[in-house]
């Protein structure tokens, strides 16, 4: 992917498995992943599984921030259930931090949510890295509802991460797992729900909560992969993202996604999923890259508040 031009605001979301640190403590994948991210020159990096990045005074966190181009790092806590923290790296040349929130209630992994201002804009932009629960569909639904608070009327936001669930649009249904062919029984329990007819089906509820239309109401967020594929005619935006390593859980699925409030989504120019050999060596998840027109984004954050009555 090319380096972003002067009118591009680039947001990247990537789940790097256990922060690229091997079970034996090796850090080859960490270096590979950081080098790959550095070449993308993203203004915002939404990271999942920053496992152990807080240790030794946050040495790994600050090392990654430096290698990405002196970015400003934000990191939230772990939970007793999982050490895999979420974090965000910001380019201070475009993003002036105004606040940072850690959303814990109902979250398996707390959400890292810095709020920034872009030069010349009237309203702040909320940014969030999330990692939904891997094993409990009911908990994922609760987490998705928690994320909708970042898209309340008057708010502008870009959120991204690992949803551990599937897109809800009917025209993507043919790509969902055929559960009769998947040997991992626990994965079946983790990723399916019981439909109204009693059948077990793939869990698409989080995406429906975040980006579905209900009772004539518009979605809270626009799912940028689907938007790019349809409105921008970029079918490659629907490329599956995980798992790049396992074969016992069926074909790869589009579980890593970026969302934006409708005002911000209108500034999107391109969405790309990067799943090169280098990415596959660094992590079991592909990289999701969203490019926005900086001029259009600034305009959106300067005009009247979105969703206002």
PEUR-V254775 format. One record per helix or strand of 2 or more residues. SS is the DSSP state (A for helix, B for strand). FROM is the first residue (numbers start at 1). LEN is the number of residues. If there is no record, write none. Layout:
ss;from;len
SS;FROM;LEN
SS;FROM;LEN
This chain:
ss;from;len
B;8;8
A;17;4
A;28;13
B;44;5
A;55;13
B;72;4
B;86;5
B;95;9
B;111;8
B;125;7
A;137;15
B;157;6
A;170;6
A;179;3
A;185;7
B;192;3
B;200;3
A;205;7
B;222;2
A;224;7
A;235;4
B;256;5
A;262;4
B;268;7
A;277;6
B;287;7
A;294;7
